[in-house]
């Protein structure tokens, strides 16, 4: 009976050890699962922050480009207005030169008659 008692005690101890090992592995697994969960949550939060920052940067870049386009259009309009004004001045000068040339021709014709 003593042998049976020792064998029984050995089996009981083995069962306890096995149960303790299973509990230890379960705790380790739960701890790792929790850490992975935290990591993925942190990663998702960072990804959301990156997306938000990228969107803000894109909005700022678009605003800068729109402003630059508006400034370029304003500059183009000013250049076009200056060009039109210059063309009108050139036309007026040509008319004035033609008028002066005609007056000179008339004066020379008058001089030749006299």
C-alpha positions in Angstrom: 0.0 0.0 0.0 2.9 2.2 0.7 4.0 1.9 -2.9 0.5 2.7 -4.1 0.5 5.8 -1.8 3.8 6.9 -3.1 2.7 6.3 -6.7 -0.5 8.2 -6.0 1.5 11.1 -4.4 3.9 11.2 -7.3 0.9 11.3 -9.8 -0.7 14.1 -7.7 2.5 16.1 -7.7 3.0 15.5 -11.4 -0.6 16.7 -12.0 0.1 19.8 -9.9 3.3 20.6 -11.7 1.6 20.1 -15.1 -1.3 22.4 -13.9 1.2 25.0 -12.7 3.1 24.8 -16.0 -0.2 25.2 -17.9 -1.1 28.2 -15.8 2.3 29.8 -16.3 2.1 29.3 -20.1 -1.5 30.7 -20.1 -0.3 33.8 -18.1 2.6 34.2 -20.5 0.3 33.9 -23.5 -2.2 36.4 -22.0 0.6 38.8 -21.3 2.0 38.5 -24.9 -1.5 38.8 -26.3 -2.0 42.0 -24.3 1.3 43.4 -25.4 0.6 42.7 -29.0 -2.9 44.3 -28.6 -1.2 47.4 -27.1 1.3 47.5 -29.9 -1.4 47.2 -32.6 -3.5 49.9 -30.9 -0.4 52.2 -30.6 0.4 51.4 -34.3 -3.1 52.2 -35.4 -3.1 55.5 -33.4 0.2 56.4 -35.0 -1.1 55.6 -38.4 -4.1 57.8 -37.8 -1.8 60.6 -36.7 0.3 60.2 -39.8 -2.8 60.3 -42.0 -4.1 63.4 -40.2 -0.7 65.1 -40.5 -0.4 64.2 -44.2 -3.9 65.6 -44.8 -3.0 68.8 -43.0 0.2 69.1 -45.0 -1.6 68.4 -48.2 -4.2 71.1 -47.4 -1.5 73.6 -46.6 0.3 72.7 -49.9 -2.9 73.1 -51.8 -3.5 76.5 -50.2 0.0 77.5 -51.1 -0.4 76.4 -54.7 -3.8 78.2 -55.0 -2.2 81.4 -53.6 0.7 81.1 -56.0 -1.7 80.5 -58.9 -3.8 83.6 -57.9 -0.6 85.7 -57.6 0.5 84.5 -61.0 -2.9 85.3 -62.6 -2.7 88.8 -61.0 0.8 89.3 -62.4 -0.3 88.0 -65.8 -3.3 90.4 -65.8 -1.0 93.3 -64.9 1.4 92.4 -67.7 -1.4 92.1 -70.2 -2.8 95.5 -69.1 0.7 97.0 -69.5 1.0 95.4 -73.0 -2.3 96.7 -74.1 -1.4 100.2 -72.8 2.0 100.0 -74.5 0.4 98.9 -77.8 -2.0 101.9 -77.6 0.9 104.2 -77.0 2.8 102.8 -79.9 -0.2 103.2 -82.1 -0.6 106.8 -81.0 3.1 107.5 -81.7 2.8 105.9 -85.2 -0.2 108.1 -85.9 1.7 111.1 -84.6 4.7 110.2 -86.7 2.6 109.7 -89.8 0.9 113.1 -89.1 4.3 114.8 -88.7 5.6 113.1 -91.9 2.5 114.3 -93.8 2.9 117.8 -92.4 6.6 117.8 -93.5 5.7 116.6 -97.0 3.1 119.4 -97.2 5.6 121.9 -96.0 8.2 120.8 -98.5 5.5 120.9 -101.3 4.6 124.4 -100.2 8.3 125.3 -100.2 8.8 123.8 -103.6 5.8 125.8 -105.0 7.1 129.1 -103.6 
